[in-house]
Amino acid sequence: MVAALVIAAVAALLAVIVVRGLRVKPATVDDPLPPTSVRGSDEAVERFRDMLRIPTVWDRENPDADREPFDRFVPRMRELYPHVFSQLELEMINTYGILLKWEGSNPALDPVVLMAHHDVVSADPRGWTHDPFGADVEDGRIWARGAVDTKCLLAGLYEAAEMLLGEGFAPVRTIYLWSSNCEEDNGDTTPILVETFKRRGIEPAFVLDEGGAVIDNAPLNVKNEFAVIGLAEKGLFNADITVSSEGGHASTPSLSDSTARLVTGLERLQRNPGAARMSAPLEAMLRELAAHSGLPYRIVFGNLWLFRPLVVRMLEGNPETAAMLRTTYALTELEGSPSANVIPKQARANVNVRVDPAESVREARARIEAAFEGEADVCLFDAIEPSRIAPWRGDRAWNFLCAVVRSAYPEAGIAPYIQVSCSDARHFQREFQRVYRFAGMLFRGDQRSRIHGQDESIDVESFKRGVGFYYELMRNIDRLGG
């Protein structure tokens, strides 16, 4: 009798699990748009390549940095995109930030801000297979620094606006096109723009910056393209950690030496990074991925009440997904003795910390202090709190973005996520509610891994499709309502 009851209970549990898994379906898009046929032209690709050849490296730490590429950037854009730079109102922010205002016919409607940045990180040509500022086309790709991060977005925005202006399109809602000159160096141009907006009483209906994208190698064995839209991003700080001791000769070491205590504290920190958490956006992303995968994944992610510990362990096994679960502590610099046989009086390390949205800078710092048991001097710099999470479920801005994504990428899944890196969007999100991170282009897995690295590149066809995304985004902006 007992055995029969156990069997019946197990069978009922399995039935519930399977039924819940079968109910995991791809999310629908409210008020969908028809699939777009708009693509960038071959001439658009040539204009993009022209933009990439301007080596706009800001190099904040170099007082002698060359600003000549920035001086000629806007004049060249005037030549490449004559409609945009003659019909939109241009305002330079902090000398080199480019703000273009496309005035809408209804001033009562809040504007939208579409962002990119035209500065790029430096590129040592050694190790590249192409000149990093040559913008060569080979194997269907454009090879150049900034091809992905993020001149492709700026060119896509300008190209789409140029096409629409040439067709006589006039938006009801004002559209701002914004590009910073110093995003890569954590510069102050975008913060100045945000303060300018506040002073002028401008409240964006939504802001769209870099961050998420369309990817072709989504997890969970998903075969189709997948679009991830960032709702927030982690905070950031660098912790300069210094441990002091008497120092001495290497022939008489002890566990009290500065180097030994530094290593011990760092070991504790790496082994105790804080509890793993699955945020609501992360759960939604995993569920949507599962909906586009096979039944086993649908069963697992349709029953997180049961399988959550298993899922967390699985995510922790990959550095990219593990970073979505908690605050991360990356050891980036170490400094000890200048001599092989001297125990230094001071040993130091830098730890780059990315703060989970569920925590604060103060809480993340406290974990460092605990790891060193109060025996280290911890100095923070470049501290930025995590951004708040933008609205998504049922929100009009989210629904509109999803409709545009589905128009440009009809077969793609769409899900929210939390961005683990930093962008200029965080400056807007401190003041405004609806700030999203999504590049409307397909970034292949190997292309994402080359951002800031050697051989950065983007597919020609991906860029052309991206122009179509931004075209539909602007052309249908009145659908946003309100």
C-alpha positions as CSV (number, residue, x, y, z in Angstrom):
1,M,0.0,0.0,0.0
2,V,2.8,2.4,1.0
3,A,4.7,1.5,-2.1
4,A,1.7,2.2,-4.3
5,L,1.2,5.6,-2.7
6,V,4.8,6.4,-3.3
7,I,4.6,5.4,-6.9
8,A,1.4,7.4,-7.4
9,A,3.0,10.5,-5.8
10,V,6.1,10.2,-7.9
11,A,4.0,9.7,-11.0
12,A,1.9,12.8,-10.1
13,L,5.0,14.8,-9.5
14,L,6.5,13.8,-12.9
15,A,3.2,14.7,-14.6
16,V,3.2,18.1,-13.0
17,I,6.9,18.7,-14.0
18,V,6.2,17.6,-17.6
19,V,3.1,19.7,-17.9
20,R,4.8,22.8,-16.6
21,G,7.7,22.2,-19.1
22,L,5.2,21.9,-22.0
23,R,3.7,25.2,-21.0
24,V,7.1,27.0,-21.6
25,K,6.4,28.7,-24.9
26,P,8.2,31.6,-26.7
27,A,7.0,35.0,-25.6
28,T,4.6,36.7,-28.0
29,V,5.1,40.3,-29.2
30,D,2.3,42.7,-28.6
31,D,1.2,44.9,-31.6
32,P,3.7,43.4,-34.0
33,L,5.2,45.1,-37.0
34,P,5.4,43.3,-40.4
35,P,8.9,41.9,-41.3
36,T,11.1,44.6,-42.8
37,S,12.7,44.3,-46.2
38,V,14.9,47.4,-45.6
39,R,18.7,46.9,-45.7
40,G,21.7,49.1,-45.9
41,S,23.1,49.5,-49.3
42,D,26.6,48.9,-50.6
43,E,27.2,52.6,-50.5
44,A,26.2,52.6,-46.8
45,V,28.9,50.0,-46.2
46,E,31.4,52.3,-47.9
47,R,30.3,55.2,-45.7
48,F,30.7,53.0,-42.6
49,R,34.2,52.0,-43.7
50,D,35.1,55.7,-44.1
51,M,34.0,56.3,-40.5
52,L,36.1,53.4,-39.3
53,R,39.2,54.8,-40.9
54,I,39.2,57.8,-38.5
55,P,41.2,56.7,-35.5
56,T,39.2,58.3,-32.7
57,V,41.1,57.0,-29.7
58,W,40.5,59.4,-26.8
59,D,43.3,58.2,-24.5
60,R,42.3,60.1,-21.3
61,E,45.5,59.3,-19.4
62,N,47.7,60.8,-22.1
63,P,48.0,64.6,-21.8
64,D,49.5,64.7,-25.3
65,A,46.8,62.6,-26.9
66,D,46.1,63.5,-30.5
67,R,42.7,65.1,-30.9
68,E,43.0,65.7,-34.6
69,P,40.8,62.7,-35.5
70,F,38.0,64.1,-33.4
71,D,38.4,67.5,-35.0
72,R,37.8,66.1,-38.4
73,F,35.1,63.6,-37.4
74,V,32.1,65.8,-37.6
75,P,33.2,67.6,-40.8
76,R,33.6,64.2,-42.5
77,M,30.2,63.1,-41.2
78,R,28.7,66.2,-42.8
79,E,30.0,65.0,-46.1
80,L,28.9,61.4,-45.6
81,Y,25.4,62.1,-44.3
82,P,24.4,65.5,-45.7
83,H,20.6,65.2,-44.9
84,V,21.3,64.4,-41.3
85,F,23.8,67.2,-40.7
86,S,21.9,69.8,-42.6
87,Q,18.3,69.1,-41.5
88,L,18.9,68.0,-37.8
89,E,20.0,70.5,-35.2
90,L,23.6,69.9,-34.2
91,E,24.9,70.7,-30.7
92,M,28.4,69.8,-29.6
93,I,28.5,68.8,-25.9
94,N,31.8,69.1,-24.0
95,T,33.5,70.0,-27.3
96,Y,33.4,66.6,-29.0
97,G,30.1,65.0,-28.0
98,I,27.7,64.9,-31.0
99,L,24.0,65.6,-30.2
100,L,21.6,65.8,-33.2
101,K,18.0,66.8,-32.5
102,W,15.4,65.7,-35.0
103,E,12.5,67.9,-34.0
104,G,9.1,66.2,-33.8
105,S,5.8,67.8,-34.8
106,N,4.3,67.3,-31.3
107,P,6.3,69.0,-28.5
108,A,4.0,67.5,-25.9
109,L,5.5,64.0,-26.5
110,D,8.6,63.0,-24.6
111,P,11.6,62.5,-27.0
112,V,13.7,59.3,-27.4
113,V,17.5,59.1,-27.2
114,L,19.3,56.7,-29.5
115,M,22.9,56.4,-28.5
116,A,26.3,55.2,-29.6
117,H,29.9,56.4,-29.1
118,H,32.5,57.3,-31.7
119,D,35.6,56.8,-29.6
120,V,37.3,53.5,-29.7
121,V,40.0,51.8,-27.7
122,S,43.6,51.8,-29.0
123,A,44.8,49.1,-31.4
124,D,48.3,47.8,-31.7
125,P,48.6,46.6,-35.3
126,R,50.9,43.8,-34.2
127,G,48.9,40.6,-34.1
128,W,46.1,42.0,-36.4
129,T,45.7,40.3,-39.7
130,H,44.4,43.6,-41.1
131,D,45.2,47.3,-40.5
132,P,43.0,48.1,-37.5
133,F,42.1,51.4,-39.1
134,G,42.0,50.2,-42.7
135,A,38.5,48.9,-42.6
136,D,39.3,46.1,-45.1
137,V,36.6,43.8,-46.4
138,E,37.5,40.2,-46.6
139,D,35.5,37.0,-46.2
140,G,32.3,39.0,-46.0
141,R,33.5,41.0,-43.0
142,I,34.7,44.5,-42.3
143,W,37.8,44.4,-40.2
144,A,38.5,47.4,-38.0
145,R,38.7,48.8,-34.5
146,G,35.2,50.1,-33.7
147,A,33.5,47.8,-36.2
148,V,31.5,46.3,-33.3
149,D,32.2,48.8,-30.4
150,T,30.3,50.9,-31.5
151,K,30.8,52.8,-34.8
152,C,28.5,50.2,-36.4
153,L,25.7,51.5,-34.3
154,L,26.4,55.2,-35.0
155,A,26.7,54.4,-38.8
156,G,23.4,52.5,-38.6
157,L,21.7,55.4,-36.9
158,Y,23.0,58.0,-39.3
159,E,22.3,55.7,-42.3
160,A,18.7,55.1,-41.2
161,A,18.1,58.8,-40.6
162,E,19.6,59.7,-43.9
163,M,17.3,57.3,-45.7
164,L,14.2,58.5,-43.9
165,L,15.0,62.2,-44.4
166,G,15.6,61.5,-48.1
167,E,12.1,60.0,-48.2
168,G,10.6,63.0,-46.6
169,F,9.8,61.3,-43.3
170,A,9.0,63.6,-40.3
171,P,8.6,62.2,-36.9
172,V,5.8,63.3,-34.5
173,R,8.0,62.6,-31.5
174,T,11.5,64.3,-31.2
175,I,14.4,61.9,-31.8
176,Y,17.9,62.7,-30.3
177,L,20.9,60.9,-31.9
178,W,23.7,61.0,-29.3
179,S,27.4,59.9,-29.6
180,S,30.0,60.4,-26.9
181,N,33.7,60.9,-27.6
182,C,35.0,59.3,-24.4
183,E,32.8,56.4,-23.3
184,E,35.7,54.0,-23.4
185,D,37.7,56.1,-20.9
186,N,34.7,56.6,-18.5
187,G,34.7,60.3,-19.5
188,D,32.4,63.1,-18.5
189,T,30.7,63.9,-21.8
190,T,27.6,61.8,-21.3
191,P,27.2,62.9,-17.7
192,I,27.3,66.5,-18.9
193,L,24.6,65.7,-21.5
194,V,22.4,64.2,-18.8
195,E,22.8,67.3,-16.6
196,T,21.9,69.4,-19.7
197,F,18.7,67.4,-20.2
198,K,17.8,67.8,-16.6
199,R,18.4,71.5,-16.7
200,R,16.2,71.8,-19.8
201,G,13.5,69.7,-18.4
202,I,13.9,67.0,-21.0
203,E,12.5,63.6,-19.8
204,P,13.1,60.9,-22.5
205,A,10.4,58.4,-23.2
206,F,13.2,55.9,-23.5
207,V,16.9,55.7,-24.1
208,L,18.6,53.0,-26.2
209,D,22.3,52.4,-25.9
210,E,24.8,49.6,-26.7
211,G,24.8,46.4,-24.6
212,G,22.7,43.5,-25.7
213,A,22.5,42.4,-29.3
214,V,21.3,39.7,-31.6
215,I,23.5,36.6,-31.2
216,D,23.8,33.4,-33.2
217,N,25.2,31.1,-30.5
218,A,22.8,31.4,-27.6
219,P,23.1,28.9,-24.7
220,L,20.9,25.9,-24.1
221,N,21.4,24.5,-27.6
222,V,19.2,27.2,-29.1
223,K,19.6,27.1,-32.9
224,N,17.9,30.3,-34.0
225,E,19.0,33.9,-33.6
226,F,18.4,35.4,-30.2
227,A,18.0,39.0,-29.1
228,V,18.9,40.0,-25.5
229,I,17.9,43.5,-24.3
230,G,19.7,44.9,-21.3
231,L,17.6,46.3,-18.5
232,A,20.4,47.4,-16.2
233,E,24.1,47.0,-15.7
234,K,26.4,46.1,-12.9
235,G,28.1,48.7,-10.8
236,L,31.9,49.1,-10.9
237,F,34.8,50.0,-8.7
238,N,38.5,49.3,-8.5
239,A,39.9,48.4,-5.1
240,D,43.5,49.2,-4.4
241,I,44.5,46.9,-1.6
242,T,47.8,47.4,0.3
243,V,49.2,45.2,3.1
244,S,52.1,46.4,5.2
245,S,54.7,44.6,7.3
246,E,58.3,44.9,8.6
247,G,59.8,43.4,5.5
248,G,63.1,41.7,5.5
249,H,65.3,39.1,3.9
250,A,63.8,36.3,1.9
251,S,65.8,33.8,3.9
252,T,63.6,34.3,6.9
253,P,60.0,34.4,5.7
254,S,56.9,34.3,7.8
255,L,53.1,34.2,7.4
256,S,53.0,37.8,8.7
257,D,54.9,39.1,5.6
258,S,53.0,41.6,3.5
259,T,53.1,39.3,0.4
260,A,51.9,36.3,2.4
261,R,49.0,38.2,4.0
262,L,48.1,39.7,0.6
263,V,47.9,36.3,-1.1
264,T,45.9,34.9,1.9
265,G,43.4,37.7,1.7
266,L,43.0,37.4,-2.0
267,E,42.5,33.7,-1.7
268,R,39.7,34.2,0.8
269,L,38.1,36.7,-1.4
270,Q,38.2,34.4,-4.5
271,R,36.7,31.6,-2.5
272,N,34.0,33.6,-0.8
273,P,32.6,35.9,-3.5
274,G,29.0,36.1,-2.1
275,A,25.9,34.1,-2.7
276,A,24.7,33.4,-6.2
277,R,21.3,35.0,-7.0
278,M,19.0,34.5,-10.0
279,S,17.4,37.8,-10.7
280,A,14.0,38.1,-12.3
281,P,15.5,39.2,-15.7
282,L,17.9,36.3,-15.6
283,E,15.1,33.8,-14.9
284,A,13.1,35.3,-17.7
285,M,16.0,35.1,-20.1
286,L,16.6,31.4,-19.2
287,R,13.0,30.6,-19.6
288,E,12.8,32.2,-23.0
289,L,16.0,30.4,-24.1
290,A,14.4,27.1,-22.9
291,A,11.3,27.9,-24.9
292,H,13.4,27.9,-28.1
293,S,15.2,24.7,-27.1
294,G,14.2,21.1,-26.5
295,L,11.8,19.6,-24.0
296,P,14.5,18.7,-21.4
297,Y,15.5,22.4,-21.0
298,R,11.8,23.4,-21.0
299,I,11.2,21.0,-18.2
300,V,14.1,22.3,-16.2
301,F,13.4,26.0,-16.6
302,G,9.7,25.5,-16.3
303,N,10.3,24.1,-12.9
304,L,12.8,26.3,-11.3
305,W,11.1,25.8,-7.9
306,L,12.6,22.3,-8.1
307,F,15.7,22.6,-10.3
308,R,17.1,26.1,-9.2
309,P,20.1,24.6,-7.3
310,L,21.0,22.5,-10.4
311,V,20.6,25.5,-12.7
312,V,22.8,27.7,-10.5
313,R,25.6,25.1,-10.4
314,M,25.3,24.9,-14.2
315,L,25.6,28.6,-14.6
316,E,28.5,28.8,-12.2
317,G,30.5,26.4,-14.5
318,N,30.9,29.0,-17.2
319,P,32.6,32.4,-16.5
320,E,30.3,34.3,-18.8
321,T,27.1,33.0,-17.1
322,A,28.6,32.9,-13.6
323,A,29.1,36.6,-13.8
324,M,25.3,37.0,-14.1
325,L,24.8,35.5,-10.7
326,R,26.8,37.7,-8.3
327,T,29.2,40.5,-7.7
328,T,32.6,39.5,-9.3
329,Y,36.1,40.2,-8.1
330,A,38.8,40.2,-10.8
331,L,42.4,40.3,-9.7
332,T,44.1,42.6,-12.3
333,E,47.3,43.9,-10.7
334,L,49.9,42.6,-8.3
335,E,52.9,44.4,-6.9
336,G,55.5,43.1,-4.4
337,S,59.2,43.4,-4.1
338,P,61.5,44.8,-6.8
339,S,64.1,42.2,-5.8
340,A,63.9,38.4,-5.8
341,N,65.5,38.0,-2.4
342,V,63.7,40.9,-0.5
343,I,60.4,40.6,1.4
344,P,58.8,44.0,0.7
345,K,57.4,46.2,3.4
346,Q,54.3,46.7,1.3
347,A,52.5,44.5,-1.2
348,R,49.5,45.7,-3.2
349,A,46.9,44.4,-5.6
350,N,44.1,45.9,-7.6
351,V,40.8,44.1,-7.8
352,N,38.3,45.1,-10.4
353,V,34.8,44.7,-8.9
354,R,31.5,44.4,-10.9
355,V,28.7,45.0,-8.4
356,D,25.5,42.9,-8.8
357,P,22.3,45.1,-9.0
358,A,21.1,43.4,-5.8
359,E,24.1,44.8,-3.9
360,S,25.7,48.2,-3.4
361,V,29.3,49.4,-3.6
362,R,29.4,49.5,0.2
363,E,28.4,45.9,0.5
364,A,30.9,44.7,-2.1
365,R,33.7,46.6,-0.4
366,A,32.7,45.1,3.0
367,R,33.4,41.6,1.5
368,I,36.9,42.7,0.7
369,E,37.4,44.1,4.2
370,A,36.2,40.8,5.6
371,A,38.5,38.7,3.5
372,F,41.5,40.7,4.8
373,E,40.1,40.7,8.3
374,G,40.7,44.4,8.6
375,E,44.4,44.1,8.1
376,A,44.7,45.9,4.7
377,D,44.2,49.4,3.5
378,V,41.5,49.4,0.9
379,C,41.1,52.4,-1.4
380,L,38.3,52.7,-3.9
381,F,38.3,54.6,-7.2
382,D,36.1,54.9,-10.2
383,A,33.2,53.7,-8.0
384,I,29.8,53.5,-9.7
385,E,26.7,52.1,-8.1
386,P,24.7,49.4,-10.1
387,S,21.9,50.9,-12.2
388,R,18.3,50.3,-11.4
389,I,16.3,47.9,-13.6
390,A,14.3,49.4,-16.4
391,P,10.6,48.3,-16.7
392,W,9.8,45.5,-19.0
393,R,6.9,43.2,-18.5
394,G,3.9,45.0,-20.1
395,D,5.8,48.3,-20.4
396,R,5.1,50.3,-23.6
397,A,8.7,51.0,-24.3
398,W,9.7,47.4,-23.9
399,N,6.8,46.2,-26.1
400,F,7.8,48.7,-28.8
401,L,11.4,47.6,-28.8
402,C,10.4,44.0,-29.0
403,A,8.1,44.8,-32.0
404,V,11.0,46.4,-33.8
405,V,13.3,43.6,-33.1
406,R,10.8,41.1,-34.4
407,S,10.3,43.2,-37.5
408,A,14.1,43.1,-38.3
409,Y,14.7,39.6,-37.0
410,P,11.5,37.6,-37.4
411,E,12.8,34.3,-36.2
412,A,14.7,35.6,-33.2
413,G,13.8,35.0,-29.6
414,I,13.7,38.1,-27.4
415,A,14.6,38.2,-23.7
416,P,15.8,40.7,-21.0
417,Y,19.2,40.4,-19.3
418,I,21.5,42.3,-16.9
419,Q,24.6,43.7,-18.6
420,V,27.8,42.7,-16.8
421,S,29.9,45.4,-18.4
422,C,29.6,49.2,-18.2
423,S,28.2,51.6,-20.7
424,D,27.2,55.3,-20.9
425,A,23.6,54.2,-20.4
426,R,24.2,54.1,-16.6
427,H,24.5,57.9,-16.5
428,F,21.0,58.2,-18.0
429,Q,19.6,55.5,-15.8
430,R,20.6,57.4,-12.7
431,E,18.1,60.1,-13.7
432,F,15.6,58.5,-16.1
433,Q,13.5,55.3,-15.9
434,R,13.4,53.7,-19.3
435,V,17.0,53.0,-20.3
436,Y,17.7,49.9,-22.4
437,R,20.8,48.4,-23.9
438,F,20.5,46.8,-27.3
439,A,22.5,46.9,-30.5
440,G,20.2,46.2,-33.4
441,M,22.8,44.1,-35.2
442,L,23.8,40.4,-35.3
443,F,27.1,40.0,-33.4
444,R,28.5,36.5,-33.9
445,G,30.2,34.8,-31.0
446,D,33.8,35.2,-32.2
447,Q,33.1,38.8,-33.0
448,R,31.9,39.5,-29.5
449,S,35.0,37.9,-28.1
450,R,37.2,40.3,-30.2
451,I,35.8,43.5,-28.8
452,H,38.7,45.5,-27.4
453,G,41.0,42.7,-28.8
454,Q,42.7,41.9,-32.1
455,D,40.9,41.5,-35.4
456,E,37.6,43.2,-34.4
457,S,35.2,42.7,-37.2
458,I,31.5,42.6,-38.2
459,D,29.7,40.8,-41.1
460,V,28.8,43.1,-44.0
461,E,25.3,41.6,-44.0
462,S,24.9,42.1,-40.3
463,F,25.6,45.8,-40.7
464,K,23.1,46.0,-43.6
465,R,20.4,44.3,-41.5
466,G,21.2,46.6,-38.6
467,V,20.4,49.6,-40.8
468,G,17.0,48.1,-41.3
469,F,16.5,47.8,-37.6
470,Y,17.2,51.4,-36.9
471,Y,15.1,52.5,-39.9
472,E,12.1,50.7,-38.5
473,L,12.8,52.0,-35.0
474,M,12.7,55.6,-36.2
475,R,10.0,55.2,-38.8
476,N,7.6,53.6,-36.3
477,I,8.5,55.7,-33.3
478,D,4.9,57.1,-33.2
479,R,3.7,53.7,-32.2
480,L,5.2,54.3,-28.8
481,G,2.1,56.2,-27.9
482,G,1.7,58.5,-24.9
